[in-house]
Amino acid sequence: MEYKKTLIDGVYVIEPRVFSDARGYFMETWKQAEFEEHIGKVDFIQDNESKSAYGVLRGLHYQKGEFSQAKLVRVIKGRVLDVAVDIRRSSPTFGRHVSVELTEDNKRQFFIPRGFAHGFLVLSDEAIFAYKVDNVYTPQAEAGIRWDDSALGIGWPIDPKDVLTSEKDLRLPLLSEAECF
C-alpha cells in the first residue's frame, strides 16, 4: 500500500496494490505492521458498513473528548466524496478540510485521526461504505457540524437542493458554535 500525506498533518490517503486478472482482483485492505510503520499505532476495535443512495450526505460527525474516534474509511461499491475537517482548536489547520473521492474503482482508503469531523456525500446511484473505528460509539458524546457551513469552504459537487440528510444533521451547529477539541 502507498501512504500519501495530505495537506493536514495526520490525515492520509492510502492506495492499495491491486492485482487484477480475468478472474477479478485481490488486494490487502489492512496490514497492521505496515499501517503502524507509516501512520502509527491505532487500535481499531470495530468495523462498520452503511448503504446509501445518491445525494445522501452523512456528517459532519464526531465524538467528543475521551470518546473521540479515529477512522479508516473506504468504498466497497459506488462513489463518494469523503471529507475530514480539523476541529482541533490548537491546530494550525483548525477549520480546514481535506476531501478525497473514494470509489469502488480507485479502492482508496482515507485515514482520519481523532480530532476531526467526518462526513461523506454519495455521488453514485448507491454506495456501500465501510470503516474501522478505534473507539465505541457513545450517544452522549455525539456531536457534529453543519455540512453546509460556508466557513468550511467545502466544495460539495451536487446542488444543495439534491442533498439528502437526516433531520438531526440539519440541526447541527456551525463550526463557530460547535464544541471542538
N, C-alpha and C positions, 0 to 999 in steps of 0.2 A: 504494500500500500504506500501511496505517496501522501505525506502530511504537509499541507500547504498552510502557512501562516496567513492570516488576514490582516487588515489594517487596524484591528483591535486586538491587543495582546490577549492571548489565551483562547481565542476563537480560531478554529481550524476547519478547513475543508479537506476531507480525506477521499482520495481517489483510489479505488481498489484496482488490482491487476485482474483483468477478466480474461479467462481462457475460453474461447469460443470455437466450436466446430459444428459440423452438420447435426450433431445430437442436441446442441444447445450451448450452455455455458456453465462455468464453475468459477467461483470467487470466494475468497475469505472475506467475511464481513467484520470479524472481531478476532484480534490476536492480542491477548493481554500484554505479553512481554514487549511486543512492538509498539503498542499504544503507550505503555509506560515510558519507553525509551524516547518517544517523541513529545508526548504531552505531559506525562507524569502519572502518578497513581490516582486512580479513580475507582472506587469500589461500587460498581454497578450492582444493584440488588433486584431490579425488576425490569421486565420488558413489557411494553405496551404497544397496542396497534389500534388504529382508527380507520374508518372508511368514510369518505366524504364526497359529495357531489361538486360539480363545477360551481365556482363562486363562493364556496364555504370558506370563511375566514375564522380560524380558531386562534384566539390570542388577543392581545399580547399578555401572556400569563407568566406568573412566577409564584414562588412560595417565599414567605418572609423568614428572616432570622435563621435559627438552627434547623429549620425545615426546608431551607433552600435546596435546589436540585441542580446538578449538572446533567446534561442530556447529550446523547449521541443519537442523531436522527437520520432517517433515510426513507426513501420512497420505494415501495415494492412494485406498485402499479400506478401509472399516471404521471402527473407533473405538478409540482407546487413551487411557489416562491416562498422560501423559508427565511425568517428574519430573527436576528438576535439584537436586542437593544441593551446597551450598557447602562445599568441603573445603580452603579457604584458611585456615590457622590464624591468620593475621594479620588476617583479615576480621572486621568487627563482626557479620557474619551467618554465621560459621562454624557448621556443623552444621544450619543452617536450609535449608528447601527451598521450591521453587516447583513447583506441579503445574498442569497445564493439560490439558483434554480436547481432543484433536485428532481430527477426523473428516473423512470424505470430503465431508460436507455443509458444515461450517463453514470448511474449507480453510485453517485457521490454520497458521502455522508458528511454531516455537519456536527461539529462538537461545540457545545455551548456550555461554558463553565458556570458555576454558581455566581450570582450577582447580575444576571441578565434576565430581561423579559423576553419571552419567545412566542412566536406565532407563525402561522403559515396560511397561504391562500391557494386554493385548488384551481389550477389552470386547465386541467383536462376534464373530460366528462365525469370522471370519478378518480379518486386517488386512494390508495391504501398506504398508510403512513405508519412506520414502525420506529420505536425509540426505546433506548435504555435510559434509566434514571438511577441516580445514586442515593436517593432518599425516598421514603414512602410519601404518598400524597396525604396531606393533613388539611382537612377542610378549614379549620380555624386559622391556618397560615396562608390561605389562598389570597392572591392579590393579582392586580393587572393594571394595564394602561390602555387607554383607547387606541384602537388600531389606526384611527384617522386623525390623531393628534398632529396638527400641522408643524409643531415644533420639532417633530422627529424627522420630517422630510423623507418619509418612506415613499418610494415610487411604486405603489401598488398598480399593476399593469391592467386592471379592468376598471370599468366605470363604477364608481361607488354605489350607484343605484342597483348594480348587479351583485353586490356583496351580500352574502347570507351569513349572519352571525347570530349568536344567542342573545336573548333579552338581557341576560346577565352581563355579557360583554359590552352591550350598548350602554350600560350604566357605569362602566369603569371610568376612573378619573383620568385627567390629562397627566402627563409626566410632572408638570409643575405642582400638582396636587397629590401625587402618589407618595406612598410610604416606600422609600427606597433604602438601599443598603448603605 
